[in-house]
Amino acid sequence: MQRWLPYVIIFAVFLIATGTAVELYREQDQRTAPTGKLAFGKPGADPPHVRGVAKAPVALEEFGDFECFPCSLLFPVLKQVTADYGDRLSVTFREFPLDQHVHAIDGAHAAEAAGLQGHFWEMHDSLYENRLVWLKAADTRASLTSLAEKVGLDTERFTKDLDGEEVKLRMAADRARVTSLELDRTPAVYINGDRFTGALTVEGLHAAIDAALGKPK
């Protein structure tokens, strides 16, 4: 027995070390495991702007620019698709104003300022529906404030929030997300965490969403 004692001790130490390593791995894995369909890259502004049921089986995330013409074409498409799928689809919007678009940052700030009053989606829709109005206005900020008034915002607070710290922090968080995903153009769309590269049409998105829902083609 004494001859085997060192081997028994070594084996016991090995088991303890292995058990400890496994437990540490499990803890680390639990900390880094994805927490949802959009859990990749930097998290972005929190809370995010979500249209629809947040825990819908299919989550679509759009990175958009209010001056971007292709984004304006996607706008009615997404409205139709959102209506078609109801509580089976959630749509999250992330701010990605492109540097080459002169007024895109003003549009993004306007949407975020409206969001601080609980009216992000109303302003989002109004910015696309009246895109040429505020883009061609002699005074962009005045035009945006007019839109804010039409969607029922406190315009005095709105004008203060346009350049306020909270809006800047949300913009920076979405920009960090954009950078982490290495995006370089708008619109960019993800469905359940996967980059969508198909046609940004009702039919194209239907096909991708149906696939995510597990429907046969």
C-alpha positions as CSV (number, residue, x, y, z in Angstrom):
1,M,0.0,0.0,0.0
2,Q,2.8,2.4,0.8
3,R,4.4,1.7,-2.6
4,W,1.1,2.8,-4.3
5,L,0.5,5.8,-2.0
6,P,2.4,8.4,-4.1
7,Y,0.5,7.3,-7.3
8,V,-2.8,7.6,-5.4
9,I,-1.9,11.1,-4.2
10,I,-0.8,12.1,-7.8
11,F,-4.1,10.8,-9.2
12,A,-6.1,12.6,-6.6
13,V,-4.4,15.9,-7.3
14,F,-4.9,15.3,-11.0
15,L,-8.7,14.8,-10.5
16,I,-8.9,17.9,-8.3
17,A,-7.0,20.1,-10.8
18,T,-9.1,18.8,-13.7
19,G,-12.4,19.4,-11.8
20,T,-11.3,23.0,-11.0
21,A,-10.3,23.6,-14.6
22,V,-13.7,22.3,-15.9
23,E,-15.6,24.5,-13.4
24,L,-13.6,27.6,-14.4
25,Y,-14.3,26.9,-18.0
26,R,-18.0,26.5,-17.3
27,E,-18.1,29.8,-15.5
28,Q,-16.2,31.6,-18.3
29,D,-18.5,30.0,-20.9
30,Q,-21.5,31.2,-19.0
31,R,-20.2,34.7,-18.9
32,T,-19.4,34.8,-22.6
33,A,-22.3,32.8,-23.9
34,P,-24.6,34.8,-26.3
35,T,-27.6,36.2,-24.5
36,G,-29.9,36.7,-27.5
37,K,-30.2,36.8,-31.2
38,L,-28.3,40.1,-31.5
39,A,-25.5,39.1,-29.1
40,F,-22.5,39.7,-31.3
41,G,-20.1,42.6,-31.7
42,K,-20.4,45.6,-29.4
43,P,-23.8,45.9,-27.8
44,G,-24.8,49.3,-29.2
45,A,-27.1,51.9,-27.5
46,D,-29.2,50.5,-24.6
47,P,-32.1,50.2,-24.6
48,P,-32.2,49.7,-28.3
49,H,-35.1,51.0,-30.5
50,V,-37.2,47.9,-31.2
51,R,-40.4,47.8,-33.2
52,G,-42.6,44.8,-32.4
53,V,-42.2,42.1,-29.7
54,A,-38.7,42.2,-28.3
55,K,-38.7,38.4,-27.8
56,A,-40.0,37.5,-31.2
57,P,-38.6,34.3,-32.8
58,V,-37.0,36.4,-35.6
59,A,-35.0,39.5,-34.8
60,L,-34.1,41.9,-37.7
61,E,-31.5,44.6,-37.0
62,E,-31.0,47.5,-39.4
63,F,-28.1,49.9,-39.5
64,G,-29.5,52.9,-41.2
65,D,-28.9,56.5,-42.3
66,F,-31.8,59.0,-42.7
67,E,-30.2,60.7,-45.6
68,C,-29.3,57.5,-47.4
69,F,-31.5,56.9,-50.5
70,P,-31.4,53.1,-50.4
71,C,-32.4,53.3,-46.7
72,S,-35.4,55.4,-47.7
73,L,-36.4,52.6,-50.2
74,L,-36.0,50.0,-47.5
75,F,-38.3,51.9,-45.2
76,P,-41.6,51.0,-46.8
77,V,-40.4,47.5,-47.3
78,L,-39.7,47.0,-43.7
79,K,-43.0,48.5,-42.7
80,Q,-44.8,46.0,-44.9
81,V,-42.7,43.1,-43.7
82,T,-43.3,44.1,-40.0
83,A,-47.0,44.1,-40.7
84,D,-46.9,40.8,-42.4
85,Y,-45.2,38.9,-39.6
86,G,-46.7,40.6,-36.6
87,D,-45.4,39.3,-33.3
88,R,-43.1,36.8,-35.0
89,L,-40.7,39.6,-36.0
90,S,-38.9,42.4,-34.1
91,V,-37.1,45.2,-35.9
92,T,-34.2,47.0,-34.2
93,F,-32.8,50.2,-35.7
94,R,-29.2,51.3,-35.2
95,E,-27.8,54.7,-36.1
96,F,-25.2,54.7,-38.8
97,P,-25.0,58.2,-40.4
98,L,-22.4,58.0,-43.1
99,D,-19.7,60.7,-43.1
100,Q,-20.3,61.6,-46.7
101,H,-23.9,62.6,-46.0
102,V,-24.0,66.2,-44.9
103,H,-27.3,66.1,-42.9
104,A,-27.3,62.5,-41.8
105,I,-26.0,63.2,-38.4
106,D,-28.7,65.9,-37.8
107,G,-31.3,63.3,-38.8
108,A,-29.9,60.7,-36.4
109,H,-29.7,63.2,-33.5
110,A,-33.3,64.2,-34.2
111,A,-34.5,60.6,-34.0
112,E,-32.5,60.0,-30.8
113,A,-33.8,63.2,-29.2
114,A,-37.3,62.1,-30.1
115,G,-36.5,58.8,-28.5
116,L,-35.8,60.4,-25.2
117,Q,-39.4,61.5,-25.2
118,G,-40.7,58.1,-26.2
119,H,-41.3,58.9,-29.8
120,F,-38.4,57.4,-31.7
121,W,-40.4,55.5,-34.2
122,E,-42.7,58.4,-35.0
123,M,-39.7,60.6,-35.8
124,H,-38.0,57.7,-37.6
125,D,-41.0,57.4,-39.9
126,S,-41.4,61.1,-40.3
127,L,-37.7,61.5,-41.3
128,Y,-38.1,59.0,-44.1
129,E,-41.6,60.2,-45.2
130,N,-40.4,63.8,-45.3
131,R,-36.8,63.1,-46.4
132,L,-36.6,65.6,-49.2
133,V,-38.3,68.3,-47.1
134,W,-35.7,68.5,-44.3
135,L,-32.8,67.7,-46.5
136,K,-33.5,70.5,-48.9
137,A,-34.6,73.0,-46.2
138,A,-32.6,76.2,-45.9
139,D,-32.4,75.6,-42.1
140,T,-32.1,71.9,-41.4
141,R,-32.5,72.2,-37.6
142,A,-35.6,74.4,-37.9
143,S,-37.1,71.8,-40.3
144,L,-36.4,69.0,-38.0
145,T,-37.9,70.9,-35.1
146,S,-41.1,71.4,-37.2
147,L,-41.2,67.6,-37.7
148,A,-40.8,67.2,-33.9
149,E,-43.7,69.4,-33.3
150,K,-45.9,67.5,-35.7
151,V,-45.2,64.2,-34.0
152,G,-46.1,65.7,-30.6
153,L,-42.8,66.4,-29.0
154,D,-41.9,69.1,-26.5
155,T,-39.9,71.2,-29.0
156,E,-38.0,73.1,-26.3
157,R,-36.7,69.9,-24.8
158,F,-36.1,68.5,-28.3
159,T,-33.8,71.4,-29.4
160,K,-31.8,71.0,-26.2
161,D,-31.5,67.2,-26.5
162,L,-30.3,67.4,-30.1
163,D,-26.8,68.1,-28.9
164,G,-27.3,66.8,-25.4
165,E,-25.0,64.3,-23.7
166,E,-27.5,61.4,-23.7
167,V,-28.0,61.6,-27.4
168,K,-24.2,61.7,-27.9
169,L,-23.7,58.7,-25.7
170,R,-26.3,56.7,-27.7
171,M,-24.7,57.7,-31.0
172,A,-21.3,56.7,-29.8
173,A,-22.6,53.3,-28.6
174,D,-24.2,52.6,-32.0
175,R,-21.0,53.7,-33.7
176,A,-19.0,51.3,-31.6
177,R,-21.3,48.5,-32.7
178,V,-20.9,49.5,-36.3
179,T,-17.1,49.5,-36.0
180,S,-17.1,46.1,-34.2
181,L,-19.1,44.6,-37.1
182,E,-16.8,46.4,-39.7
183,L,-19.7,47.8,-41.6
184,D,-19.0,50.4,-44.3
185,R,-22.4,51.0,-46.0
186,T,-26.1,51.5,-45.4
187,P,-28.5,49.9,-45.1
188,A,-27.0,46.9,-43.5
189,V,-29.4,44.2,-42.2
190,Y,-29.0,41.2,-39.9
191,I,-31.5,38.5,-39.3
192,N,-31.1,36.5,-36.1
193,G,-27.5,37.6,-36.0
194,D,-26.6,36.7,-39.6
195,R,-25.8,39.3,-42.2
196,F,-28.5,39.4,-44.8
197,T,-27.0,39.7,-48.3
198,G,-30.1,39.1,-50.4
199,A,-32.4,41.5,-52.2
200,L,-33.9,44.1,-49.8
201,T,-37.4,43.6,-51.1
202,V,-40.5,42.2,-49.5
203,E,-40.0,38.9,-51.2
204,G,-36.3,38.7,-50.4
205,L,-36.9,39.4,-46.7
206,H,-39.9,37.1,-46.6
207,A,-37.7,34.2,-47.8
208,A,-35.0,34.9,-45.2
209,I,-37.6,35.4,-42.3
210,D,-39.4,32.2,-43.3
211,A,-36.1,30.3,-43.3
212,A,-35.4,31.7,-39.8
213,L,-38.9,30.5,-38.7
214,G,-38.1,27.1,-40.0
215,K,-40.7,27.1,-42.8
216,P,-40.1,25.0,-45.9
217,K,-39.2,26.8,-49.0
